[in-house]
Amino acid sequence: MRVAQLIENLDTGGAESVAVSLANAMAARGHESHLIVVHGGGGLRSAVAPAVIFTDLDRPRTSGFPPSLLAYRLGTCRRLAEVLVRHRIEVVQSHLPQANFLALWIACRRLARVYPTVHNNREFDYGQRTRLKLAARRQAYRLLLRCCDGMVAVSEQVGRSLARELRVRGDRIVAIPNGVVLPDEDDVGGREAHRQAWGLDPDAVLILGIGRLVAQKGHSDLVRALALPGADPSWRVVVAGEGGERPALEDLVRTCGLQDRVRLVGHVSDIATLLSAADIVCLPSRYEGLSLALLEALAAAKAVCAARIEGTVDIVTDGREALLADPGDVPALAACLHRLTDDPSLRARLGAAGRELVAQRYTRDRQVAALERLYAGERRQGRRRP
């Protein structure tokens, strides 16, 4: 099968990681796998497997008056059409709103079978969110549901959330949960060696934060939790990610006097080494779809402290695979971290349960196999779009 993942760019983020991993997995399973980006490589370009056919449309975003924006979008569509026709691509799975809007054009032109993907339970919370733009975005997604072969949601909860937002029935939204590669049992270890490679204290309780440095991820709550009176001085924190909130987070770390205990290490391409070095993974996000960082932490058998939000509570149970605190509740987050730092046996129990959960429900193989069935089912039925 000739299948393409379509996304705006490969900047670091959950949806971008999913697009790359799906392209790599499809190639590994014998498909002619394409990855098409609208502009630029981004931080994840190096993660694309050699077997994947990579295409950069080289159409960076433009701004200006409506005529120039229209010319930009038409030019982007024309270049995308050339790629699809030249490679005779059969299936396009798009990721995130900008790529999904291009997918709508592909579907209307009947250039390929199209599956836009919804990664978040706040799909329209980006950029300027005026009433007019919000209405236009909702209408575009209603058209996607009508014109495309199906819409993929990364979890049941994300699918329900989108259906509520659009005020439509959700029967054409197919929930296919994100998946991650389950490390071999031998790869889950390596704590001391990886700490040495990162220059980390071998005796400290290492808390790892993962995610873009944006307000959504709640990294500031982790810093504030460390600054509360009574915090164990043996804690150390590493935050892996990059984004526009870096200056504010650096200021917060300095204000709290935690320069010796908190490191912002930027984008990390090999997150597995940091996971191996960590004792606890803290994910205090304000909202998520189905967090790849959460799944990766669980797969690595790490104790997780996370915010009690939709998308997380649909995966883990408080006290069984993770400890949860209400989003924005810094004292509650600190209390969860205290429990984990004080109790190695609790960390081990949560980690083992989390790994088992991923093995049963959230592996990459399960995700890719479900997508293959979806693609092949549409091809066999030969169903015309309504």
Long-range contacts (C-beta under 8 A, 24 or more apart in sequence): 1-31, 1-32, 1-90, 1-91, 1-372, 1-375, 1-376, 1-379, 2-31, 2-32, 2-34, 2-87, 2-88, 2-89, 2-90, 2-91, 3-31, 3-32, 3-33, 3-34, 3-89, 3-90, 3-91, 3-92, 3-93, 3-375, 4-33, 4-34, 4-35, 4-36, 4-84, 4-87, 4-89, 4-91, 4-92, 4-93, 4-112, 5-33, 5-34, 5-35, 5-36, 5-92, 5-93, 5-94, 5-95, 6-36, 6-37, 6-80, 6-92, 6-93, 6-94, 6-95, 6-99, 6-102, 6-103, 7-35, 7-36, 7-37, 7-38, 7-94, 7-95, 7-96, 7-99, 8-37, 8-38, 8-39, 8-96, 8-98, 8-99, 9-37, 9-38, 9-39, 9-40, 9-41, 9-42, 10-37, 10-40, 10-41, 10-42, 10-43, 10-44, 10-45, 10-48, 11-40, 11-42, 11-43, 11-44, 12-42, 12-43, 12-44, 12-212, 12-241, 12-242, 12-267, 13-212, 14-119, 14-289, 14-291, 14-292, 14-293, 15-95, 15-96, 15-117, 15-119, 15-120, 16-42, 16-44, 16-95, 17-44, 17-47, 17-292, 18-95, 18-117, 18-119, 18-154, 18-178, 18-292, 19-95, 20-44, 20-47, 20-48, 21-364, 22-93, 22-367, 22-368, 22-371, 23-48, 23-49, 23-52, 24-48, 24-49, 24-51, 24-52, 25-364, 25-368, 26-368, 27-51, 27-52, 29-368, 29-372, 32-87, 34-87, 34-89, 36-80, 36-83, 36-92, 38-76, 38-98, 38-99, 38-102, 43-242, 43-267, 43-269, 44-269, 46-269, 47-269, 53-87, 55-83, 57-83, 76-102, 77-102, 77-105, 80-105, 80-106, 81-106, 81-109, 81-111, 84-111, 84-112, 85-111, 90-375, 90-379, 91-115, 91-375, 93-117, 93-152, 93-371, 95-119, 97-123, 97-124, 97-126, 97-137, 100-140, 100-141, 100-144, 101-140, 103-144, 103-148, 104-140, 104-143, 104-144, 104-147, 104-148, 107-144, 107-147, 107-148, 107-149, 107-385, 108-147, 110-385, 113-149, 113-375, 113-378, 113-379, 114-147, 114-148, 114-149, 115-148, 115-149, 115-150, 115-151, 115-152, 115-374, 115-375, 116-144, 116-148, 116-151, 116-152, 117-151, 117-152, 117-153, 117-154, 118-151, 118-152, 118-153, 118-154, 118-158, 118-159, 118-162, 118-173, 118-289, 119-154, 119-158, 119-289, 119-290, 120-158, 120-287, 120-288, 120-289, 121-157, 121-158, 121-161, 121-162, 121-287, 121-288, 121-289, 121-310, 121-311, 122-161, 122-287, 123-161, 123-162, 123-165, 124-165, 138-165, 138-166, 141-166, 142-166, 142-168, 145-172, 145-173, 146-385, 146-386, 147-385, 148-385, 149-378, 149-383, 149-385, 150-174, 150-374, 150-378, 152-176, 152-371, 152-374, 153-289, 154-178, 154-289, 154-290, 155-289, 155-290, 155-311, 155-314, 155-315, 156-314, 157-289, 157-290, 157-310, 157-311, 157-314, 158-289, 158-290, 158-311, 161-310, 174-374, 176-367, 176-370, 176-371, 176-374, 177-290, 177-361, 177-362, 177-366, 177-367, 178-290, 178-292, 178-295, 178-362, 178-367, 179-295, 179-362, 179-363, 179-364, 179-365, 179-366, 179-367, 179-368, 180-292, 180-295, 180-296, 180-299, 180-358, 180-362, 180-363, 180-364, 181-299, 181-363, 181-364, 182-299, 182-355, 182-358, 182-359, 182-363, 183-272, 183-299, 183-300, 187-272, 187-276, 188-276, 188-300, 188-301, 188-355, 189-276, 190-273, 190-276, 190-277, 191-276, 191-277, 194-273, 194-274, 194-276, 194-277, 195-277, 197-273, 198-238, 198-273, 198-274, 198-277, 200-236, 200-238, 200-277, 201-236, 203-234, 204-234, 204-235, 204-236, 205-232, 205-234, 205-235, 205-236, 205-279, 205-280, 205-341, 206-236, 206-237, 206-238, 206-277, 206-278, 206-279, 206-280, 207-235, 207-236, 207-237, 207-238, 207-278, 207-279, 207-280, 207-281, 207-282, 207-305, 207-337, 208-237, 208-238, 208-239, 208-240, 208-274, 208-275, 208-277, 208-278, 208-280, 208-281, 208-282, 208-297, 208-302, 209-237, 209-238, 209-239, 209-240, 209-241, 209-281, 209-282, 209-283, 210-239, 210-240, 210-241, 210-271, 210-274, 210-281, 210-283, 210-293, 210-296, 210-297, 211-240, 211-241, 211-283, 211-285, 211-293, 212-241, 212-242, 212-243, 213-239, 213-241, 213-242, 213-243, 213-244, 213-245, 213-246, 213-249, 213-264, 214-243, 214-244, 214-245, 215-245, 215-286, 216-285, 216-286, 216-287, 217-241, 217-283, 217-284, 217-285, 217-286, 218-283, 218-284, 218-285, 218-286, 218-307, 218-327, 218-328, 219-245, 219-249, 219-284, 220-245, 220-248, 220-249, 220-252, 221-284, 221-328, 221-330, 221-333, 222-282, 222-284, 222-333, 223-249, 223-252, 223-253, 223-256, 223-258, 223-262, 224-252, 224-256, 224-330, 225-330, 225-331, 225-333, 225-334, 225-337, 226-256, 226-258, 226-261, 226-262, 226-334, 227-256, 227-257, 227-258, 228-330, 228-331, 228-334, 230-338, 231-334, 232-338, 232-341, 232-342, 233-261, 234-341, 235-261, 235-337, 235-341, 236-261, 236-262, 236-263, 237-261, 237-262, 237-263, 237-282, 238-263, 238-265, 238-274, 238-277, 238-278, 239-263, 239-264, 239-265, 240-265, 240-266, 240-267, 240-268, 240-271, 240-274, 241-266, 241-267, 242-266, 242-267, 271-296, 272-296, 272-300, 275-300, 275-302, 276-300, 278-302, 279-303, 279-340, 279-341, 279-347, 280-304, 280-305, 280-337, 280-340, 280-341, 280-347, 281-305, 282-306, 282-333, 282-337, 283-307, 283-312, 284-325, 284-327, 284-333, 285-309, 285-312, 285-327, 286-327, 286-328, 287-311, 287-327, 288-312, 290-314, 290-315, 295-358, 295-362, 297-354, 298-322, 298-354, 298-355, 298-357, 298-358, 298-362, 299-354, 299-355, 299-358, 299-359, 299-362, 300-351, 300-355, 301-351, 301-352, 301-354, 301-355, 302-351, 302-354, 303-340, 303-346, 303-347, 303-348, 303-350, 303-351, 303-354, 304-350, 304-354, 305-333, 305-336, 305-337, 305-340, 307-333, 315-357, 315-362, 316-354, 316-357, 320-350, 320-353, 321-350, 321-353, 321-354, 321-357, 322-350, 322-354, 323-350
